[in-house]
Amino acid sequence: MDTLIFAVILLSVWLTARGSRRRTVLSVWTVALCATLLLFIHHSATKLPLNF
């Protein structure tokens, strides 16, 4: 999952550098942000089983 999110972030950077339309860049960036936040919420909400 992390690899896919990183690929979407790189896609948004590539679109920005290429000079694509603003709406396209913002759409891809928003998708990357939502995916990153959802993954962060998932990781921060799960309890770590630290049984030694």
N, C-alpha and C positions, 0 to 999 in steps of 0.2 A: 504494500500500500504506500509506503514511504517513497518508493521509487516512482510510482505513478504521479504522486503529488509533486515530486521534484521535477519530473518531466513536464508537467503542466506549468510549473513556475518557469522553467527554462523556455518553454514555448512562448510565454508572455514576454519574457526578455527578448527573445528572438524577434517576435512581432514588433516590439517597440523599436528595436535597432533597425529593422527593415523598413520602418515607416508606415506600418499598416494604419488602417482607420482607427480612430480613437475608440469607437464603439466596440470594435473587435478586441482591441487590447484590454479594455475595461471588462468585457465579458469574460475573457480567459482569466484575467487577474482575479475577478470576483469568484469564479469557480475554484481557482487555486486557494483563495483565502477561505472559502467555506469548507473545502475539503481539509485544509490544515487545521482549522478550528474544530471541526468534527472529530478529527483524529486526536487532537489535544484533549478535548473533553472526554473522549473514550478512555484515553490513557490516564488522565487525572482522576477519573471517577472509579476506576477499578481498584480493588484492594490488593495490595501486594501480599502474597502468602510468604511471610518471612519466618518459617519454622526451622530453627536450628537444632 
